[in-house]
Amino acid sequence: MRTQVAIIGAGPAGLMLSHLLAREGVESVVVECRSRAYVEARIRAGLLEASTVDLLDEVGLGRRLHAEGFAHRGIYLHWPGERHHIDFVDLVGKMVYIYGQTELTRDFGRARDEDGQLLFYEATGTRLEGIESDSPSVVFTDPAGRETRIEADLIAGCDGSFGPSRESIPSSACQTWEKHYPYSWLGVLANVAPSTDELIYSWSPEGFALHSMRSESVSRLYLQVGPQAKVEEWSDDQIWEVLARRLGDGEGGWHLEAGPITEKSVLPMRSFVMAPMRHHRLFLAGDAAHIVPPTGAKGLNLAIADVALLSEALVAFTKGDTLLADEYSERALRRVWRCTHFSWWMTTMLHTSGDPFEAELQRSQLGWVTSSVAGAAGLAENYAGLPIGY
């Protein structure tokens, strides 16, 4: 078969890209290696920047988000004996929204169903051919064992850090930057109402903790653990005990409510950037081109910003104008590097290394951010989200 744009990956980036292209009359086909049930159930990010929400509203995908999500004015920064609210609305006039990536993916999927979008799930052995030609192809085997070839004018790689898109670009044609942090996150989902109205980012001498939420009855919480930590090493009781200590249970009358833990996972922390985000007729977006530690809540939002820029470029390309396609990588990477720096800054401010000197620097930085309008505004501007075209 033939299409204008072949999209690899049916996560939020791939589905959003197909939606944006369809609005401009550009045809696409989406290929995904996982089942639809798996894609729509996997737990990922849950915080949306103001610019992401604005875009979703603009393209008709924000209705359920506003009905079921949580609008937050800011976050809390906590360390022993101190808790301060950073109010994004007062500082920069923007809010953020808590809305799980699972729900967002379902919204995107339903919208694509309504449009009659052609999607192939459970595609195996996916490979890209002819990306340096004028007629590249995506080849895969469907669940029935049939080999399928999709010829396209352009290919969008929205298939994450382990997909075939990034691997299809010769190492001689790109440059990469990578940083591995000496800690991981132990993340848990718990069937208990959140103990806070907005996220709590907490520094303590023994490590970082984060209290987030997914709904009025489900809490999402994280603990800094060692890079080799394993889920089975942590009992439920131990998790709640450490969370209570690090989050300041009992300070100022605040109390952390415990409840049944339904999921545990360990997330390694790393930063990765690849440039350029284009190789001839192949364009990368989201995790296929860059990874950030989750401390700054930038991963999903960066992916949405990428495809917002990419859709404009691909639409123009199909009409014979290649300028935006030629500029796509440079434009996207400006925001990628800004968000990569912010994620690194938040991560290094809040995670402990065991070095007493670094601990005092972190306390000093937290004190400055929470007492200086300029410091708080800088955090708020980056966290609540820069314009998509930044």
Contacts in CASP RR format, 6 or more apart in sequence:
PFRMAT RR
TARGET T0000
AUTHOR 0000-0000-0000
METHOD contacts of the structure
MODEL  1
MRTQVAIIGAGPAGLMLSHLLAREGVESVVVECRSRAYVEARIRAGLLEA
STVDLLDEVGLGRRLHAEGFAHRGIYLHWPGERHHIDFVDLVGKMVYIYG
QTELTRDFGRARDEDGQLLFYEATGTRLEGIESDSPSVVFTDPAGRETRI
EADLIAGCDGSFGPSRESIPSSACQTWEKHYPYSWLGVLANVAPSTDELI
YSWSPEGFALHSMRSESVSRLYLQVGPQAKVEEWSDDQIWEVLARRLGDG
EGGWHLEAGPITEKSVLPMRSFVMAPMRHHRLFLAGDAAHIVPPTGAKGL
NLAIADVALLSEALVAFTKGDTLLADEYSERALRRVWRCTHFSWWMTTML
HTSGDPFEAELQRSQLGWVTSSVAGAAGLAENYAGLPIGY
1 29 0 8 1.000
1 148 0 8 1.000
1 149 0 8 1.000
1 150 0 8 1.000
1 151 0 8 1.000
2 150 0 8 1.000
2 151 0 8 1.000
2 152 0 8 1.000
3 27 0 8 1.000
3 28 0 8 1.000
3 29 0 8 1.000
3 118 0 8 1.000
3 150 0 8 1.000
3 151 0 8 1.000
3 152 0 8 1.000
4 21 0 8 1.000
4 26 0 8 1.000
4 27 0 8 1.000
4 28 0 8 1.000
4 152 0 8 1.000
4 153 0 8 1.000
4 154 0 8 1.000
4 318 0 8 1.000
5 17 0 8 1.000
5 18 0 8 1.000
5 21 0 8 1.000
5 26 0 8 1.000
5 27 0 8 1.000
5 28 0 8 1.000
5 29 0 8 1.000
5 152 0 8 1.000
5 153 0 8 1.000
5 154 0 8 1.000
5 155 0 8 1.000
5 156 0 8 1.000
5 314 0 8 1.000
5 318 0 8 1.000
6 28 0 8 1.000
6 29 0 8 1.000
6 31 0 8 1.000
6 136 0 8 1.000
6 137 0 8 1.000
6 138 0 8 1.000
6 150 0 8 1.000
6 152 0 8 1.000
6 154 0 8 1.000
6 155 0 8 1.000
6 156 0 8 1.000
7 14 0 8 1.000
7 17 0 8 1.000
7 18 0 8 1.000
7 28 0 8 1.000
7 29 0 8 1.000
7 30 0 8 1.000
7 31 0 8 1.000
7 155 0 8 1.000
7 156 0 8 1.000
7 157 0 8 1.000
7 158 0 8 1.000
8 30 0 8 1.000
8 31 0 8 1.000
8 32 0 8 1.000
8 126 0 8 1.000
8 128 0 8 1.000
8 138 0 8 1.000
8 155 0 8 1.000
8 156 0 8 1.000
8 157 0 8 1.000
8 158 0 8 1.000
8 159 0 8 1.000
8 163 0 8 1.000
8 164 0 8 1.000
8 165 0 8 1.000
9 30 0 8 1.000
9 31 0 8 1.000
9 32 0 8 1.000
9 33 0 8 1.000
9 157 0 8 1.000
9 158 0 8 1.000
9 159 0 8 1.000
9 160 0 8 1.000
10 30 0 8 1.000
10 31 0 8 1.000
10 32 0 8 1.000
10 34 0 8 1.000
10 36 0 8 1.000
10 39 0 8 1.000
10 119 0 8 1.000
10 121 0 8 1.000
11 32 0 8 1.000
11 39 0 8 1.000
11 105 0 8 1.000
11 108 0 8 1.000
11 158 0 8 1.000
12 101 0 8 1.000
12 104 0 8 1.000
12 105 0 8 1.000
12 108 0 8 1.000
12 300 0 8 1.000
12 303 0 8 1.000
12 304 0 8 1.000
13 158 0 8 1.000
13 285 0 8 1.000
13 286 0 8 1.000
13 287 0 8 1.000
13 303 0 8 1.000
13 304 0 8 1.000
13 306 0 8 1.000
13 307 0 8 1.000
14 30 0 8 1.000
14 156 0 8 1.000
14 158 0 8 1.000
14 285 0 8 1.000
14 307 0 8 1.000
15 30 0 8 1.000
15 105 0 8 1.000
15 108 0 8 1.000
15 109 0 8 1.000
15 111 0 8 1.000
15 112 0 8 1.000
16 61 0 8 1.000
16 108 0 8 1.000
16 303 0 8 1.000
16 304 0 8 1.000
16 307 0 8 1.000
17 28 0 8 1.000
17 156 0 8 1.000
17 158 0 8 1.000
17 285 0 8 1.000
17 307 0 8 1.000
17 310 0 8 1.000
17 311 0 8 1.000
18 28 0 8 1.000
18 30 0 8 1.000
18 112 0 8 1.000
18 117 0 8 1.000
19 59 0 8 1.000
19 61 0 8 1.000
19 108 0 8 1.000
19 111 0 8 1.000
19 112 0 8 1.000
19 115 0 8 1.000
20 59 0 8 1.000
20 307 0 8 1.000
20 308 0 8 1.000
20 311 0 8 1.000
21 27 0 8 1.000
21 28 0 8 1.000
21 311 0 8 1.000
21 314 0 8 1.000
21 315 0 8 1.000
22 28 0 8 1.000
22 115 0 8 1.000
22 117 0 8 1.000
23 59 0 8 1.000
24 311 0 8 1.000
24 315 0 8 1.000
25 315 0 8 1.000
26 314 0 8 1.000
26 315 0 8 1.000
26 318 0 8 1.000
28 117 0 8 1.000
28 156 0 8 1.000
29 118 0 8 1.000
29 119 0 8 1.000
29 120 0 8 1.000
29 150 0 8 1.000
29 152 0 8 1.000
30 112 0 8 1.000
30 117 0 8 1.000
30 118 0 8 1.000
30 119 0 8 1.000
30 120 0 8 1.000
31 119 0 8 1.000
31 120 0 8 1.000
31 123 0 8 1.000
31 126 0 8 1.000
31 138 0 8 1.000
31 140 0 8 1.000
31 150 0 8 1.000
32 39 0 8 1.000
32 119 0 8 1.000
32 120 0 8 1.000
32 121 0 8 1.000
32 122 0 8 1.000
32 123 0 8 1.000
33 122 0 8 1.000
33 123 0 8 1.000
33 124 0 8 1.000
33 125 0 8 1.000
33 126 0 8 1.000
33 159 0 8 1.000
33 163 0 8 1.000
34 121 0 8 1.000
34 122 0 8 1.000
35 121 0 8 1.000
35 122 0 8 1.000
36 119 0 8 1.000
36 121 0 8 1.000
39 105 0 8 1.000
39 121 0 8 1.000
40 102 0 8 1.000
40 105 0 8 1.000
40 106 0 8 1.000
40 109 0 8 1.000
41 102 0 8 1.000
42 101 0 8 1.000
42 102 0 8 1.000
43 101 0 8 1.000
43 102 0 8 1.000
43 189 0 8 1.000
43 263 0 8 1.000
43 265 0 8 1.000
44 100 0 8 1.000
44 101 0 8 1.000
44 102 0 8 1.000
44 300 0 8 1.000
45 100 0 8 1.000
45 101 0 8 1.000
45 294 0 8 1.000
45 297 0 8 1.000
45 299 0 8 1.000
45 300 0 8 1.000
45 301 0 8 1.000
46 98 0 8 1.000
46 99 0 8 1.000
46 100 0 8 1.000
46 101 0 8 1.000
46 212 0 8 1.000
46 214 0 8 1.000
46 220 0 8 1.000
46 297 0 8 1.000
46 300 0 8 1.000
47 96 0 8 1.000
47 97 0 8 1.000
47 98 0 8 1.000
47 199 0 8 1.000
47 212 0 8 1.000
47 297 0 8 1.000
47 300 0 8 1.000
47 301 0 8 1.000
48 56 0 8 1.000
48 65 0 8 1.000
48 96 0 8 1.000
48 97 0 8 1.000
48 98 0 8 1.000
48 99 0 8 1.000
48 104 0 8 1.000
48 300 0 8 1.000
48 301 0 8 1.000
49 94 0 8 1.000
49 96 0 8 1.000
49 297 0 8 1.000
49 301 0 8 1.000
49 383 0 8 1.000
49 384 0 8 1.000
49 385 0 8 1.000
50 94 0 8 1.000
50 95 0 8 1.000
50 96 0 8 1.000
50 384 0 8 1.000
50 385 0 8 1.000
51 301 0 8 1.000
51 305 0 8 1.000
51 385 0 8 1.000
51 386 0 8 1.000
51 387 0 8 1.000
51 388 0 8 1.000
52 300 0 8 1.000
52 301 0 8 1.000
52 304 0 8 1.000
52 305 0 8 1.000
53 62 0 8 1.000
53 65 0 8 1.000
53 97 0 8 1.000
55 304 0 8 1.000
55 308 0 8 1.000
55 388 0 8 1.000
56 62 0 8 1.000
56 65 0 8 1.000
60 111 0 8 1.000
61 107 0 8 1.000
61 108 0 8 1.000
61 111 0 8 1.000
62 107 0 8 1.000
64 103 0 8 1.000
64 107 0 8 1.000
65 97 0 8 1.000
65 99 0 8 1.000
65 103 0 8 1.000
65 104 0 8 1.000
65 107 0 8 1.000
68 99 0 8 1.000
68 103 0 8 1.000
68 215 0 8 1.000
69 97 0 8 1.000
69 98 0 8 1.000
69 99 0 8 1.000
70 97 0 8 1.000
70 98 0 8 1.000
70 99 0 8 1.000
70 213 0 8 1.000
71 95 0 8 1.000
71 96 0 8 1.000
71 97 0 8 1.000
72 88 0 8 1.000
72 95 0 8 1.000
72 96 0 8 1.000
72 97 0 8 1.000
72 98 0 8 1.000
72 197 0 8 1.000
72 198 0 8 1.000
72 199 0 8 1.000
73 87 0 8 1.000
73 88 0 8 1.000
73 89 0 8 1.000
73 90 0 8 1.000
73 95 0 8 1.000
73 198 0 8 1.000
74 85 0 8 1.000
74 86 0 8 1.000
74 87 0 8 1.000
74 88 0 8 1.000
74 89 0 8 1.000
74 95 0 8 1.000
74 96 0 8 1.000
74 198 0 8 1.000
74 199 0 8 1.000
74 380 0 8 1.000
74 383 0 8 1.000
74 384 0 8 1.000
75 85 0 8 1.000
75 86 0 8 1.000
75 88 0 8 1.000
75 198 0 8 1.000
75 199 0 8 1.000
75 200 0 8 1.000
75 201 0 8 1.000
75 383 0 8 1.000
76 83 0 8 1.000
76 84 0 8 1.000
76 85 0 8 1.000
76 86 0 8 1.000
76 196 0 8 1.000
76 198 0 8 1.000
76 199 0 8 1.000
76 200 0 8 1.000
76 201 0 8 1.000
77 83 0 8 1.000
77 84 0 8 1.000
77 86 0 8 1.000
77 201 0 8 1.000
77 202 0 8 1.000
77 203 0 8 1.000
77 366 0 8 1.000
77 369 0 8 1.000
77 370 0 8 1.000
78 84 0 8 1.000
78 200 0 8 1.000
78 201 0 8 1.000
78 202 0 8 1.000
78 203 0 8 1.000
78 247 0 8 1.000
78 248 0 8 1.000
79 202 0 8 1.000
79 203 0 8 1.000
79 204 0 8 1.000
79 363 0 8 1.000
79 366 0 8 1.000
80 204 0 8 1.000
80 205 0 8 1.000
80 248 0 8 1.000
80 251 0 8 1.000
81 248 0 8 1.000
81 251 0 8 1.000
82 366 0 8 1.000
82 367 0 8 1.000
82 370 0 8 1.000
83 200 0 8 1.000
83 251 0 8 1.000
83 254 0 8 1.000
84 370 0 8 1.000
85 198 0 8 1.000
86 369 0 8 1.000
86 370 0 8 1.000
86 376 0 8 1.000
86 379 0 8 1.000
86 380 0 8 1.000
86 383 0 8 1.000
87 380 0 8 1.000
88 94 0 8 1.000
88 95 0 8 1.000
88 96 0 8 1.000
88 380 0 8 1.000
88 383 0 8 1.000
88 384 0 8 1.000
89 95 0 8 1.000
91 373 0 8 1.000
91 376 0 8 1.000
91 377 0 8 1.000
91 378 0 8 1.000
91 380 0 8 1.000
91 381 0 8 1.000
92 377 0 8 1.000
92 380 0 8 1.000
92 381 0 8 1.000
92 384 0 8 1.000
93 384 0 8 1.000
94 380 0 8 1.000
94 384 0 8 1.000
94 385 0 8 1.000
95 384 0 8 1.000
96 297 0 8 1.000
96 383 0 8 1.000
96 384 0 8 1.000
96 385 0 8 1.000
98 199 0 8 1.000
98 212 0 8 1.000
98 213 0 8 1.000
98 214 0 8 1.000
100 214 0 8 1.000
101 300 0 8 1.000
104 300 0 8 1.000
109 117 0 8 1.000
112 119 0 8 1.000
120 140 0 8 1.000
120 142 0 8 1.000
120 148 0 8 1.000
121 143 0 8 1.000
122 142 0 8 1.000
122 143 0 8 1.000
123 140 0 8 1.000
123 141 0 8 1.000
123 142 0 8 1.000
123 148 0 8 1.000
124 140 0 8 1.000
124 141 0 8 1.000
125 140 0 8 1.000
125 141 0 8 1.000
125 164 0 8 1.000
126 138 0 8 1.000
126 139 0 8 1.000
126 140 0 8 1.000
126 159 0 8 1.000
126 163 0 8 1.000
126 164 0 8 1.000
127 138 0 8 1.000
127 139 0 8 1.000
127 140 0 8 1.000
127 164 0 8 1.000
127 168 0 8 1.000
128 136 0 8 1.000
128 137 0 8 1.000
128 138 0 8 1.000
128 139 0 8 1.000
128 155 0 8 1.000
128 164 0 8 1.000
128 165 0 8 1.000
128 168 0 8 1.000
128 282 0 8 1.000
129 136 0 8 1.000
129 137 0 8 1.000
129 138 0 8 1.000
129 139 0 8 1.000
130 136 0 8 1.000
130 137 0 8 1.000
130 281 0 8 1.000
131 155 0 8 1.000
131 168 0 8 1.000
131 279 0 8 1.000
131 280 0 8 1.000
131 281 0 8 1.000
131 282 0 8 1.000
132 279 0 8 1.000
132 280 0 8 1.000
132 281 0 8 1.000
133 280 0 8 1.000
133 281 0 8 1.000
134 153 0 8 1.000
134 281 0 8 1.000
135 151 0 8 1.000
135 152 0 8 1.000
135 153 0 8 1.000
136 151 0 8 1.000
136 152 0 8 1.000
136 154 0 8 1.000
136 155 0 8 1.000
136 280 0 8 1.000
136 281 0 8 1.000
136 282 0 8 1.000
137 149 0 8 1.000
137 150 0 8 1.000
137 151 0 8 1.000
137 152 0 8 1.000
138 149 0 8 1.000
138 150 0 8 1.000
138 152 0 8 1.000
138 155 0 8 1.000
139 147 0 8 1.000
139 148 0 8 1.000
139 149 0 8 1.000
139 150 0 8 1.000
140 147 0 8 1.000
140 148 0 8 1.000
141 147 0 8 1.000
141 148 0 8 1.000
142 148 0 8 1.000
152 281 0 8 1.000
153 281 0 8 1.000
153 317 0 8 1.000
153 318 0 8 1.000
154 281 0 8 1.000
154 282 0 8 1.000
154 283 0 8 1.000
154 314 0 8 1.000
154 317 0 8 1.000
154 318 0 8 1.000
155 165 0 8 1.000
155 281 0 8 1.000
155 282 0 8 1.000
155 283 0 8 1.000
156 282 0 8 1.000
156 283 0 8 1.000
156 284 0 8 1.000
156 285 0 8 1.000
156 307 0 8 1.000
156 310 0 8 1.000
156 314 0 8 1.000
157 165 0 8 1.000
157 166 0 8 1.000
157 282 0 8 1.000
157 283 0 8 1.000
157 284 0 8 1.000
157 285 0 8 1.000
157 288 0 8 1.000
158 165 0 8 1.000
158 284 0 8 1.000
158 285 0 8 1.000
158 286 0 8 1.000
158 288 0 8 1.000
158 303 0 8 1.000
158 307 0 8 1.000
159 165 0 8 1.000
159 288 0 8 1.000
160 166 0 8 1.000
160 286 0 8 1.000
160 287 0 8 1.000
160 288 0 8 1.000
161 272 0 8 1.000
161 287 0 8 1.000
161 288 0 8 1.000
161 291 0 8 1.000
163 288 0 8 1.000
165 282 0 8 1.000
165 284 0 8 1.000
165 288 0 8 1.000
166 274 0 8 1.000
166 284 0 8 1.000
166 288 0 8 1.000
166 289 0 8 1.000
168 279 0 8 1.000
168 282 0 8 1.000
169 274 0 8 1.000
169 279 0 8 1.000
169 282 0 8 1.000
169 284 0 8 1.000
170 279 0 8 1.000
173 279 0 8 1.000
174 274 0 8 1.000
174 275 0 8 1.000
174 276 0 8 1.000
174 279 0 8 1.000
175 274 0 8 1.000
175 275 0 8 1.000
176 272 0 8 1.000
176 273 0 8 1.000
176 274 0 8 1.000
176 275 0 8 1.000
177 271 0 8 1.000
177 272 0 8 1.000
177 273 0 8 1.000
178 270 0 8 1.000
178 271 0 8 1.000
178 272 0 8 1.000
178 273 0 8 1.000
179 270 0 8 1.000
179 271 0 8 1.000
179 272 0 8 1.000
179 344 0 8 1.000
180 227 0 8 1.000
180 268 0 8 1.000
180 269 0 8 1.000
180 270 0 8 1.000
181 227 0 8 1.000
181 269 0 8 1.000
181 270 0 8 1.000
181 271 0 8 1.000
181 293 0 8 1.000
181 347 0 8 1.000
181 351 0 8 1.000
182 226 0 8 1.000
182 227 0 8 1.000
182 353 0 8 1.000
183 208 0 8 1.000
183 224 0 8 1.000
183 225 0 8 1.000
183 226 0 8 1.000
183 227 0 8 1.000
183 269 0 8 1.000
183 351 0 8 1.000
184 224 0 8 1.000
184 225 0 8 1.000
184 226 0 8 1.000
184 227 0 8 1.000
184 229 0 8 1.000
184 266 0 8 1.000
184 267 0 8 1.000
184 268 0 8 1.000
184 269 0 8 1.000
185 222 0 8 1.000
185 223 0 8 1.000
185 224 0 8 1.000
185 225 0 8 1.000
185 266 0 8 1.000
185 267 0 8 1.000
185 269 0 8 1.000
185 294 0 8 1.000
186 222 0 8 1.000
186 223 0 8 1.000
186 224 0 8 1.000
186 225 0 8 1.000
186 229 0 8 1.000
186 231 0 8 1.000
186 234 0 8 1.000
186 239 0 8 1.000
186 264 0 8 1.000
186 265 0 8 1.000
186 266 0 8 1.000
186 267 0 8 1.000
187 220 0 8 1.000
187 221 0 8 1.000
187 222 0 8 1.000
187 223 0 8 1.000
187 264 0 8 1.000
187 265 0 8 1.000
187 266 0 8 1.000
187 267 0 8 1.000
188 220 0 8 1.000
188 221 0 8 1.000
188 222 0 8 1.000
188 239 0 8 1.000
188 261 0 8 1.000
188 263 0 8 1.000
188 264 0 8 1.000
189 214 0 8 1.000
189 218 0 8 1.000
189 219 0 8 1.000
189 220 0 8 1.000
189 261 0 8 1.000
189 262 0 8 1.000
189 263 0 8 1.000
190 218 0 8 1.000
190 219 0 8 1.000
190 220 0 8 1.000
190 221 0 8 1.000
190 258 0 8 1.000
190 259 0 8 1.000
190 260 0 8 1.000
190 261 0 8 1.000
190 262 0 8 1.000
191 217 0 8 1.000
191 218 0 8 1.000
191 259 0 8 1.000
191 260 0 8 1.000
191 262 0 8 1.000
192 217 0 8 1.000
192 218 0 8 1.000
192 219 0 8 1.000
192 257 0 8 1.000
192 258 0 8 1.000
192 259 0 8 1.000
192 260 0 8 1.000
193 216 0 8 1.000
193 217 0 8 1.000
193 219 0 8 1.000
193 257 0 8 1.000
194 211 0 8 1.000
194 212 0 8 1.000
194 213 0 8 1.000
194 216 0 8 1.000
194 219 0 8 1.000
195 211 0 8 1.000
195 219 0 8 1.000
195 254 0 8 1.000
195 255 0 8 1.000
195 256 0 8 1.000
195 257 0 8 1.000
196 211 0 8 1.000
196 213 0 8 1.000
196 254 0 8 1.000
199 210 0 8 1.000
199 211 0 8 1.000
199 212 0 8 1.000
199 213 0 8 1.000
200 209 0 8 1.000
200 210 0 8 1.000
200 211 0 8 1.000
200 247 0 8 1.000
201 208 0 8 1.000
201 210 0 8 1.000
201 295 0 8 1.000
201 346 0 8 1.000
201 350 0 8 1.000
202 208 0 8 1.000
202 209 0 8 1.000
202 210 0 8 1.000
202 211 0 8 1.000
202 246 0 8 1.000
202 247 0 8 1.000
202 248 0 8 1.000
202 350 0 8 1.000
203 349 0 8 1.000
203 350 0 8 1.000
203 352 0 8 1.000
203 362 0 8 1.000
203 363 0 8 1.000
203 366 0 8 1.000
204 245 0 8 1.000
204 246 0 8 1.000
204 248 0 8 1.000
204 352 0 8 1.000
205 352 0 8 1.000
205 359 0 8 1.000
206 242 0 8 1.000
206 245 0 8 1.000
206 246 0 8 1.000
206 352 0 8 1.000
207 223 0 8 1.000
207 224 0 8 1.000
207 246 0 8 1.000
207 351 0 8 1.000
207 352 0 8 1.000
208 222 0 8 1.000
208 223 0 8 1.000
208 224 0 8 1.000
208 246 0 8 1.000
208 350 0 8 1.000
208 351 0 8 1.000
208 352 0 8 1.000
209 221 0 8 1.000
209 222 0 8 1.000
209 223 0 8 1.000
209 224 0 8 1.000
209 242 0 8 1.000
209 243 0 8 1.000
209 246 0 8 1.000
209 247 0 8 1.000
210 221 0 8 1.000
210 222 0 8 1.000
210 295 0 8 1.000
211 219 0 8 1.000
211 221 0 8 1.000
211 243 0 8 1.000
211 247 0 8 1.000
211 256 0 8 1.000
212 219 0 8 1.000
212 220 0 8 1.000
212 221 0 8 1.000
212 222 0 8 1.000
213 219 0 8 1.000
213 220 0 8 1.000
214 220 0 8 1.000
221 239 0 8 1.000
221 243 0 8 1.000
223 239 0 8 1.000
223 242 0 8 1.000
223 243 0 8 1.000
223 246 0 8 1.000
224 351 0 8 1.000
224 352 0 8 1.000
225 234 0 8 1.000
225 266 0 8 1.000
227 268 0 8 1.000
229 266 0 8 1.000
230 266 0 8 1.000
231 264 0 8 1.000
231 265 0 8 1.000
231 266 0 8 1.000
234 264 0 8 1.000
236 260 0 8 1.000
236 261 0 8 1.000
239 261 0 8 1.000
239 264 0 8 1.000
240 256 0 8 1.000
240 258 0 8 1.000
240 259 0 8 1.000
243 256 0 8 1.000
244 256 0 8 1.000
244 258 0 8 1.000
247 256 0 8 1.000
248 254 0 8 1.000
248 256 0 8 1.000
249 255 0 8 1.000
249 256 0 8 1.000
267 294 0 8 1.000
269 293 0 8 1.000
269 294 0 8 1.000
269 347 0 8 1.000
270 291 0 8 1.000
270 293 0 8 1.000
271 291 0 8 1.000
271 292 0 8 1.000
271 293 0 8 1.000
271 340 0 8 1.000
271 343 0 8 1.000
271 344 0 8 1.000
272 290 0 8 1.000
272 291 0 8 1.000
273 289 0 8 1.000
273 290 0 8 1.000
273 333 0 8 1.000
273 336 0 8 1.000
273 337 0 8 1.000
273 340 0 8 1.000
274 284 0 8 1.000
274 289 0 8 1.000
274 290 0 8 1.000
275 329 0 8 1.000
275 333 0 8 1.000
276 329 0 8 1.000
276 330 0 8 1.000
276 333 0 8 1.000
277 283 0 8 1.000
277 284 0 8 1.000
277 285 0 8 1.000
277 289 0 8 1.000
277 306 0 8 1.000
277 328 0 8 1.000
277 329 0 8 1.000
277 332 0 8 1.000
277 333 0 8 1.000
278 284 0 8 1.000
278 325 0 8 1.000
278 328 0 8 1.000
278 329 0 8 1.000
283 310 0 8 1.000
283 313 0 8 1.000
283 314 0 8 1.000
283 325 0 8 1.000
283 328 0 8 1.000
285 303 0 8 1.000
285 306 0 8 1.000
285 307 0 8 1.000
285 310 0 8 1.000
285 332 0 8 1.000
286 299 0 8 1.000
286 302 0 8 1.000
286 303 0 8 1.000
286 306 0 8 1.000
286 307 0 8 1.000
287 299 0 8 1.000
287 303 0 8 1.000
289 306 0 8 1.000
289 332 0 8 1.000
289 336 0 8 1.000
290 302 0 8 1.000
290 336 0 8 1.000
290 340 0 8 1.000
291 299 0 8 1.000
292 298 0 8 1.000
292 299 0 8 1.000
292 302 0 8 1.000
292 339 0 8 1.000
292 340 0 8 1.000
292 343 0 8 1.000
293 343 0 8 1.000
293 344 0 8 1.000
293 347 0 8 1.000
294 343 0 8 1.000
295 343 0 8 1.000
295 346 0 8 1.000
295 347 0 8 1.000
295 350 0 8 1.000
295 351 0 8 1.000
296 342 0 8 1.000
296 343 0 8 1.000
296 346 0 8 1.000
296 347 0 8 1.000
296 383 0 8 1.000
297 383 0 8 1.000
298 339 0 8 1.000
298 340 0 8 1.000
298 342 0 8 1.000
298 343 0 8 1.000
299 339 0 8 1.000
301 339 0 8 1.000
301 385 0 8 1.000
302 335 0 8 1.000
302 336 0 8 1.000
302 339 0 8 1.000
304 388 0 8 1.000
305 332 0 8 1.000
305 335 0 8 1.000
305 388 0 8 1.000
305 389 0 8 1.000
306 332 0 8 1.000
306 336 0 8 1.000
308 388 0 8 1.000
308 389 0 8 1.000
309 324 0 8 1.000
309 328 0 8 1.000
309 331 0 8 1.000
309 332 0 8 1.000
309 388 0 8 1.000
309 389 0 8 1.000
310 328 0 8 1.000
310 332 0 8 1.000
312 324 0 8 1.000
313 324 0 8 1.000
313 325 0 8 1.000
313 327 0 8 1.000
313 328 0 8 1.000
314 325 0 8 1.000
316 322 0 8 1.000
316 323 0 8 1.000
316 324 0 8 1.000
316 325 0 8 1.000
317 324 0 8 1.000
317 325 0 8 1.000
331 389 0 8 1.000
334 390 0 8 1.000
335 386 0 8 1.000
335 388 0 8 1.000
335 389 0 8 1.000
335 390 0 8 1.000
338 382 0 8 1.000
338 386 0 8 1.000
338 390 0 8 1.000
339 382 0 8 1.000
339 386 0 8 1.000
342 382 0 8 1.000
342 383 0 8 1.000
346 379 0 8 1.000
346 383 0 8 1.000
348 362 0 8 1.000
349 362 0 8 1.000
349 365 0 8 1.000
349 366 0 8 1.000
349 369 0 8 1.000
350 362 0 8 1.000
352 358 0 8 1.000
352 359 0 8 1.000
352 362 0 8 1.000
368 375 0 8 1.000
369 375 0 8 1.000
369 376 0 8 1.000
369 379 0 8 1.000
370 376 0 8 1.000
END
